[in-house]
Amino acid sequence: MSKSLTASKNVMKTYLSELLTDPDLELAQQRDVKPKFNKPLAHKENKSLEKLLKTVSEPKQLTPLKSDASIAALEVKVEVTERRQELSHKVKNDLDATILTKLENLPSQVNDSIDELSKLKEKSYRQGDFQAMYFDVAGLIIAVPLIELGGIHKADKTTSLMGKPDWFKGVMLHRDEKINVVDTALWVMPEKCDETLKSSLNYQYIIMLNDSNWGLLAENLVDTVVLSQDQVKWLDTSSKRPWLAGLVKEKMCALLDVSALIELLDKGSDIYTSVT
C-alpha cells in the first residue's frame, strides 16, 4: 500500500476518533434498574366459575302497582334517573375532552422526553450484557448490536440509480430481494474519501440493518463480542448524531443505533443530519 493511501487512512481514523470523542457528547448516567415484573391477573385472583356465578345478582321482582298515582310516580322516577344518566355522560365527556386538550398542549420537551424513553425501552440491548459485531471499513472499526443485525451477504454487482446520493452504491438483487447498498466510507466521512482511498476499498460483505432492505458495505468482519453496559458510553439524547447509540470505550469505535440509521437512510440523509 502506498504512503499516500496509508496517510489517507490515518486521517480518516483520526477524524472518526475526533468525531466520537467530541466534548459535547454527554455520558448518560449508568443506573442499575431491576425490572419489575407484574404477575398476570390470573395469578392475583383465581376465582372458580362457581364462585363467580354466586356473585351474580338476581333481578328484583317488581311489586304490582295498585293505582294511577303509583304509575305516575314511577314514571317521574324513571325520567329523573334518565336525566341524571345524561348529565353524568355529559360531565364525563367534557372531562375527557379537557384532559385530552391538556395532553395535546404539553410542552414539546415533555413529549420529546416521552418519545426518548419509549425508544429506549424498546432497545433490549440496553438491559444487561449484549452481543455486538465489529466490522471495518478502510481500517475503521464499527460495531452493531447483534440483535439488530438483519443478516450478512457477500457483496455482489449493484445497479446504480439516477438521482441518488453519492453514498448510495446501488441496488443488489439477492434471491429476488432488492437490497439498497450503502457505500459506508462515503456515508461516514464523504469529505475524507479522496480518489486514492476510494480506489483502495475492497468491499466484501453487506451488513443488513435489522429487517429493512438497507445494507452497509464492509471490508472485513472483525469479531463478535459480549459487551456490558459499562463498556459503552451511551448517548441517550443525541440529537446531533441520531445514528450513534454510543461509543465502545475499549475500541474507541461507534456503536450504531440501527433504527435511527434506517430512518436517516430512508430520508436520503447523510451523517450530518440532526434531529430537530
C-alpha positions as CSV (number, residue, x, y, z in Angstrom):
1,M,0.0,0.0,0.0
2,S,1.4,3.4,-1.0
3,K,2.4,6.1,1.6
4,S,-0.4,8.4,0.4
5,L,-3.0,5.7,0.9
6,T,-1.7,5.0,4.4
7,A,-1.8,8.7,5.2
8,S,-5.4,8.9,3.9
9,K,-6.5,6.1,6.2
10,N,-4.7,7.6,9.1
11,V,-6.5,10.9,8.5
12,M,-9.8,9.0,8.2
13,K,-9.2,7.2,11.5
14,T,-8.2,10.3,13.3
15,Y,-11.3,12.1,12.0
16,L,-13.7,9.5,13.4
17,S,-11.8,9.4,16.7
18,E,-12.3,13.2,17.0
19,L,-15.9,12.9,15.9
20,L,-16.7,10.3,18.6
21,T,-14.7,12.0,21.4
22,D,-16.3,15.4,20.8
23,P,-16.5,17.1,24.2
24,D,-20.2,17.9,23.7
25,L,-21.1,14.2,23.8
26,E,-22.7,13.7,27.2
27,L,-22.2,10.5,29.1
28,A,-25.5,9.1,30.2
29,Q,-25.8,8.2,33.8
30,Q,-25.5,4.5,34.5
31,R,-28.3,3.2,36.6
32,D,-28.8,-0.4,37.7
33,V,-32.5,-0.7,37.5
34,K,-34.0,-4.0,38.2
35,P,-37.0,-4.7,36.0
36,K,-40.2,-5.2,37.9
37,F,-42.5,-8.0,36.6
38,N,-46.2,-7.8,37.4
39,K,-47.9,-11.1,37.8
40,P,-50.7,-11.9,35.4
41,L,-54.1,-11.1,36.6
42,A,-54.9,-14.8,36.8
43,H,-52.2,-15.2,39.5
44,K,-53.7,-12.4,41.6
45,E,-57.2,-13.7,41.8
46,N,-58.1,-17.2,40.7
47,K,-61.8,-17.5,41.1
48,S,-63.6,-20.6,40.0
49,L,-66.6,-20.3,37.8
50,E,-68.9,-21.4,40.6
51,K,-67.7,-18.6,42.8
52,L,-68.2,-16.0,40.1
53,L,-71.7,-17.3,39.4
54,K,-72.6,-16.8,43.1
55,T,-71.7,-13.1,42.8
56,V,-74.3,-12.5,40.1
57,S,-77.3,-10.6,41.4
58,E,-80.7,-11.9,40.9
59,P,-83.2,-9.5,39.2
60,K,-85.6,-7.8,41.7
61,Q,-89.3,-8.7,41.5
62,L,-91.4,-5.6,41.0
63,T,-94.5,-5.3,43.2
64,P,-97.6,-4.8,41.1
65,L,-98.7,-1.1,41.1
66,K,-102.2,-0.6,42.6
67,S,-103.0,2.9,41.4
68,D,-102.6,5.5,38.7
69,A,-100.8,7.7,41.2
70,S,-98.2,5.0,41.8
71,I,-97.7,4.7,38.0
72,A,-97.2,8.4,37.7
73,A,-94.7,8.4,40.5
74,L,-92.7,5.6,38.8
75,E,-92.7,7.5,35.5
76,V,-91.3,10.6,37.2
77,K,-88.6,8.5,39.0
78,V,-87.6,6.9,35.6
79,E,-87.4,10.3,34.0
80,V,-85.2,11.7,36.8
81,T,-82.9,8.6,36.6
82,E,-82.5,9.0,32.8
83,R,-81.8,12.7,33.2
84,R,-79.1,12.0,35.8
85,Q,-77.5,9.5,33.4
86,E,-77.5,12.0,30.6
87,L,-75.8,14.6,32.9
88,S,-73.3,12.1,34.1
89,H,-72.3,11.2,30.5
90,K,-72.1,14.8,29.5
91,V,-69.8,15.6,32.5
92,K,-67.6,12.6,31.7
93,N,-67.3,13.6,28.0
94,D,-66.4,17.2,28.9
95,L,-63.8,16.0,31.4
96,D,-62.3,13.6,28.8
97,A,-62.1,16.4,26.3
98,T,-60.5,18.7,28.8
99,I,-57.8,16.1,29.7
100,L,-57.1,15.4,26.0
101,T,-56.7,19.1,25.3
102,K,-54.2,19.5,28.1
103,L,-52.3,16.5,27.0
104,E,-52.1,17.8,23.5
105,N,-50.8,21.2,24.8
106,L,-48.0,19.6,26.8
107,P,-44.6,21.3,26.1
108,S,-42.8,19.8,23.2
109,Q,-39.8,19.0,25.5
110,V,-42.1,16.7,27.6
111,N,-43.3,14.9,24.5
112,D,-39.7,14.6,23.3
113,S,-38.7,13.1,26.6
114,I,-41.6,10.6,26.5
115,D,-40.5,9.6,22.9
116,E,-36.9,9.2,24.0
117,L,-38.0,6.9,26.9
118,S,-40.2,4.9,24.6
119,K,-37.4,4.3,22.2
120,L,-35.0,3.5,25.0
121,K,-37.4,0.9,26.4
122,E,-37.7,-0.8,23.0
123,K,-33.9,-1.4,22.8
124,S,-33.4,-4.7,24.5
125,Y,-29.7,-4.4,24.4
126,R,-29.9,-1.5,26.9
127,Q,-30.6,-4.0,29.7
128,G,-27.7,-6.2,30.8
129,D,-24.9,-7.7,28.7
130,F,-25.5,-7.9,24.9
131,Q,-23.6,-9.2,21.9
132,A,-22.2,-6.9,19.2
133,M,-20.3,-7.5,15.9
134,Y,-17.3,-5.5,14.8
135,F,-16.7,-4.8,11.1
136,D,-14.2,-2.5,9.4
137,V,-14.2,0.0,6.6
138,A,-10.9,1.5,5.5
139,G,-9.3,0.4,8.8
140,L,-12.1,1.9,10.9
141,I,-13.9,-0.3,13.3
142,I,-17.7,0.0,13.6
143,A,-20.0,-2.0,16.0
144,V,-23.6,-3.1,15.5
145,P,-25.8,-4.8,18.2
146,L,-26.1,-8.4,17.1
147,I,-29.9,-8.4,17.9
148,E,-30.3,-5.7,15.2
149,L,-28.2,-7.5,12.6
150,G,-30.6,-8.5,9.7
151,G,-28.0,-10.7,8.1
152,I,-24.8,-10.7,6.1
153,H,-24.4,-11.2,2.4
154,K,-21.5,-11.4,0.1
155,A,-21.0,-8.1,-1.9
156,D,-22.1,-8.5,-5.5
157,K,-22.8,-6.4,-8.5
158,T,-25.0,-3.4,-8.0
159,T,-27.2,-1.3,-10.3
160,S,-26.9,2.4,-9.9
161,L,-30.0,4.6,-9.8
162,M,-30.3,8.2,-11.0
163,G,-30.9,11.0,-8.6
164,K,-29.5,9.1,-5.6
165,P,-26.8,10.5,-3.1
166,D,-23.1,9.7,-3.8
167,W,-23.1,7.2,-0.8
168,F,-25.9,5.2,-2.5
169,K,-23.9,2.4,-4.2
170,G,-26.9,0.9,-5.9
171,V,-29.4,-1.9,-5.8
172,M,-28.3,-5.5,-5.4
173,L,-30.5,-8.5,-6.1
174,H,-30.4,-11.4,-3.6
175,R,-32.9,-14.2,-4.1
176,D,-35.4,-11.8,-5.8
177,E,-34.9,-9.4,-2.9
178,K,-33.7,-5.8,-3.7
179,I,-31.1,-4.6,-1.3
180,N,-30.2,-0.9,-1.1
181,V,-26.4,-0.9,-0.7
182,V,-24.7,1.9,1.1
183,D,-21.0,2.9,0.5
184,T,-20.2,3.1,4.2
185,A,-17.0,5.1,3.8
186,L,-18.8,7.7,1.7
187,W,-21.6,7.9,4.2
188,V,-19.4,8.1,7.3
189,M,-17.0,10.8,6.1
190,P,-17.6,11.9,2.5
191,E,-15.1,14.8,2.7
192,K,-12.2,12.5,3.6
193,C,-12.9,10.0,0.9
194,D,-10.5,11.0,-1.9
195,E,-9.9,9.0,-5.1
196,T,-6.9,7.2,-3.7
197,L,-8.9,5.9,-0.7
198,K,-12.0,5.0,-2.8
199,S,-9.9,3.0,-5.3
200,S,-8.3,1.1,-2.4
201,L,-11.6,-0.1,-0.8
202,N,-12.2,-3.8,-1.0
203,Y,-15.8,-4.3,0.0
204,Q,-16.6,-8.0,0.6
205,Y,-19.7,-8.0,2.7
206,I,-23.1,-6.3,3.1
207,I,-24.3,-5.9,6.7
208,M,-28.1,-5.8,6.7
209,L,-29.8,-3.4,9.1
210,N,-32.5,-5.3,11.0
211,D,-35.4,-6.3,8.8
212,S,-35.1,-3.3,6.4
213,N,-33.8,-3.5,2.9
214,W,-30.7,-1.4,3.7
215,G,-27.2,-2.8,3.8
216,L,-23.8,-1.3,4.7
217,L,-20.7,-2.3,2.8
218,A,-17.9,-3.7,4.9
219,E,-14.4,-4.8,4.0
220,N,-13.9,-7.3,6.8
221,L,-15.8,-8.9,9.6
222,V,-13.7,-8.4,12.7
223,D,-15.2,-10.2,15.6
224,T,-18.3,-10.8,17.8
225,V,-18.1,-9.8,21.5
226,V,-20.2,-9.6,24.6
227,L,-20.4,-6.0,26.0
228,S,-21.6,-4.9,29.4
229,Q,-23.5,-1.6,29.8
230,D,-20.4,0.0,31.5
231,Q,-18.2,-0.7,28.4
232,V,-20.3,1.7,26.3
233,K,-20.5,5.4,26.6
234,W,-24.2,5.8,25.8
235,L,-25.7,8.8,24.1
236,D,-29.4,8.6,25.0
237,T,-30.4,12.1,23.9
238,S,-28.1,12.7,21.0
239,S,-29.9,15.0,18.5
240,K,-26.7,15.9,16.6
241,R,-25.8,12.3,15.8
242,P,-29.0,10.2,16.0
243,W,-27.3,7.3,14.2
244,L,-24.8,6.9,17.1
245,A,-26.1,4.8,20.0
246,G,-22.8,5.1,21.9
247,L,-19.1,4.7,21.9
248,V,-17.4,1.3,22.7
249,K,-14.7,2.5,25.1
250,E,-12.1,-0.2,24.6
251,K,-12.1,0.0,20.8
252,M,-13.0,3.8,20.6
253,C,-15.5,2.9,17.8
254,A,-19.1,3.8,17.0
255,L,-21.9,1.6,18.1
256,L,-24.7,2.1,15.6
257,D,-28.3,3.0,16.5
258,V,-29.8,0.8,13.8
259,S,-33.4,2.1,13.9
260,A,-32.2,5.8,13.7
261,L,-29.8,4.9,10.9
262,I,-32.6,3.3,8.9
263,E,-34.7,6.4,9.3
264,L,-31.9,8.6,8.0
265,L,-31.3,6.3,5.0
266,D,-35.0,6.2,4.2
267,K,-34.9,10.1,4.0
268,G,-31.8,10.1,1.9
269,S,-30.0,11.9,4.8
270,D,-26.2,11.8,5.4
271,I,-24.2,11.5,8.6
272,Y,-24.5,15.2,9.4
273,T,-28.3,15.3,9.6
274,S,-29.5,16.1,13.1
275,V,-32.9,15.5,14.7
276,T,-34.9,18.7,15.1
